[in-house]
Amino acid sequence: MASWYHSSGTFRLLSSYAGNRSHAQQSVFFRKMSKAAAFFSRGADRLHKPLVDQIRNSASAAIAAGAAEEFRTRTCLVLSWLFVCCSAGYLAMMAFSWLRNFKTGSIIFPAASAVIALLLFAAKGKFNIEGSWKEIFDRSAIARTVKALIMPSRDWETDTAKQQTIQRRSLMASVPKPAIKAAYVLIAIIGVLAGAAGYHFSLKMLIAAAAAVIVGLLVISDYQRVVYIAAMYVFLDFVFRQAVSSSFLASYWDELLLIAAVLIMVYKWLVYRKEKAYSPTPLDIPLFFFFGIGIFLLIVAAPDMRIGFEGLRADIEYMLWFFIAVQLLRTKDGGVRLLVLMALTGVVLAFHGLYQYAVGTPMPAGWVDTAENGVRTRAFSIVASPNILGSLMVLLIPLALSFAFAEKKAFKRIIYFCAATAMVLCLVVTFSRSAWLGFSISMLVFFLMKDKRKFLPLLILIAAFLILLPPVYDRLAYLLSGDYIESSVRGGRLQRWPIGLKMLSENPLFGVGLGQFGGAVAENNNIPGTFYMDNYFLKTAVEMGIVGLSAFVILIYNTVIWSYRSIRNTDGTLERQLVQGIFASICGLVVPNFFENVFEVPMMVTYFWILAATAMFFANSKLYNSTPE
């Protein structure tokens, strides 16, 4: 720990050096960096706790403490070096900014860079730079370097202090010294760049960058955590769009996360060579077939390649989470934790939606027809659409019920049933009729897989109670009234669907082109005469023709069928119950797409395909030629 506190002392020294009147802002920056150092020092103690818990059953407390101390020492060493380099980069930018006021200042920085380059060239033989790069690109060296710099050795079952010391040093000794030097050079580069960025960017951006680094380290230590991050999509999207001032991050953070997940897959291939590089699933061919049809239609039928490519990206980009989740999920416990996190996400949104309904949060007038009575507001939480929030509840309610039925402890079972009840009530106050229909289908499928004699009467009673609630009854009754039909013909689905069918009849085979009609891409590009179709299947048919619609229907059919087959191929009571819930969720979410463009929402597509991937992952090895562990 001494190296860490030495780093904090360095910050105090630098703060006093820079704390003059003309550099008051720099002094504040260093004080905040010093506080950050103390925070990370405390965080190191928390980070090693899972490791201690892991070895506690097979090692004594003293040995566990030794492992913890080793991890803490290495973490502090790496972070100290990072912060020192960060300070150096910040001071360099301060000096360069000050020297620019002089006529000779413009040549000092490149001159200093040239001197540093000459010194590095002179030290080439001593530091073996060429050998370092060879070691860096060697997969086994990467694995040993990462484990040596970040994680301690895992084998702590010996008794004597001498053997413990030998084990602590053996892993580090197995790492080539050039690789260690190259790793620290890389850390130095990152630190200097971070310090230079700190001179120009706001504190929020620095905090976001630091959080990204910490999350990256956590993901590297267990690569399946990147799927956990995707499970928090709805919260991340809200933060980046509402709390972060960067328009770039607000627009592209999910694409950046997707790219990072792909890089983590490459990292897994490089480091974990004993694990299978790729695990095939029965949905691979239907997905690639749909991708291929989309590319073919882009080449053959797109009137505008730029808009067509944007439309293709919107259709297939977030389906890639299926491949990422299947390949990066590592253990069954990891899959269970992923589903717990998704269910918890639904509970948080449900309570927020219920709060909005209780306080009467204002809603746009277009969400309810003027002739409709009894709906004073509709819950939408942070999703900004009651129909999408309702569809999300349809997706997550069966997961909570699956945990409730699989749980043996009464208290936890009550907790899961309460969570499911909260989500059902939130679904009710979204007043989304398409989501209600999808929920009915999902519950019918879910309870048909249970004891029908016991649960179906209960399901019928609950459905009857919900339908007889005055706001729900009024909402459903209005659907059959003449006022609704008149309103829908004037500007609703009964006006839009015939237009879509007419355009499909004019371009039946290949459609009008990707991104040209019925969705967000067409509206964002101001395509004349476009509007939201409120039917994803019809939108797909108009844009991609019968060819594209057939490929999409084949994909959805295979997803439903193989999710069902995964139930009987899954080992373990808990996992089988969860796959039943996933199957019900998938069946339920398909239904709202006949009345909404649910699959146009990146969050919903991501969640849908992560659930499908989890079902495939839980399935037994006889379902596909891979091992889930």
C-alpha angles and dihedrals in degrees: 000000000000092000090056096051089045086058091052089051089052089056092051090050092049090046092055090046093052097035099100124123096265092051102041091130091055090052091053089050093054093047089054090048089053090053089048089054091055090047093053090047090058090043091057089063090054095046094059093053096089089052092051091048090051096056098033093092093055103034140048123257091255092055091046089052089051091054091047092050091050092051092046092049094050093045092051092046093054094043092046091053090046093052094045089053089045089055091048092053091049093050090047090056090047091052093045091050091050095046093051088074088070126071093239093047094090093066099042097077097049089042091054089048090053092050091051091049090052091049091051091049091050090050093049095104094045096049096034093224093178091053090048092060091048089053093045091058093046107100097214091049090052091052094049093044094052092047093046096047098041112017131041124231113283100217108088101147099112121104111211123079090230092056090047090054091049091051092048090055100038096076093048091046091054091059115091110246093229089057091052091049092048090050092053090046088054090050089049092052091050091048095049092048090048091051092048090049090050090062092059107028133067126262090251091059091049091050090050091050092048090049090051091052092049092047089048091055091049091050092048091053089053113011096197088072089081087072089053088057090053089051087064091055096126093055095043091050091052093048095048094045098042109023103032116075094206111104089196093059091042090056103036109026093106092051089050090051090050091051090048090052090052089051089051088055088054089048089052090052092049100044107027098052095158091062121082111272094217131010112205121215134192090253096059095086096046090048094048089045090055090046090051093049089050092052091046092052090046090058098039107033111021111113090196117033094201094052090039092054090048090051092049091049091052090051101047110018098088093041085074088077086076091065093041094051094046093049098041102042103100111177137020089244088057091053091049091050089051092055092045089054092050092049090049089052089055092050093052092049091046094055090046091050092049089051091053091052093046094053094038099241108204117254134195113274092235093067091076129034115248091237092054118098133193100044110103095168141347124227115240104155111192093326092083093219127075091206092054092044089051091049090050090053089051088055097048106035093076089053092057091047091050091054089047093053093043097046115099098192113085096218094053091044090055090049092053093046090051090050091051091047092052091051092048091052090048089051089054094053093049085071088209106155093192090053091048089054092048090049091052091053093047093049092047090052092043097052094041085066089055131060100307095199092055104040109029095068089049090049091051092050092050092047091049091049092051093046092050092055104113098237092046093045092048091049092051094042091053089057089066097042127105091239091062094047091049092048093047093049090049097051112338140080094305087060098041101045096058089051090052093048091050091052089048091052089053093050104024103156108043102007129224094300138277114296093010102108148018104013150063096284093056093047093047090053093046095238106187115254096008127138139157108290096207088214117080094194092053091045089053091049093051094048100037103024127220089313094058094039090052091052091049094047090049089052094050092044092053091046091054095043097046092045088057092047089050089067095068092039094055121098121215130045096248094047092047091051090050093050088052088055091048091051091051090047093052092048091048096049094051090064100061089055088073087064104026139031091246093149089058090068109090092212093055094046090049093050093044095054094041088056091048089050091050090053090052091047093052092049118106120262091253088069092063135355100265140088116240093208 
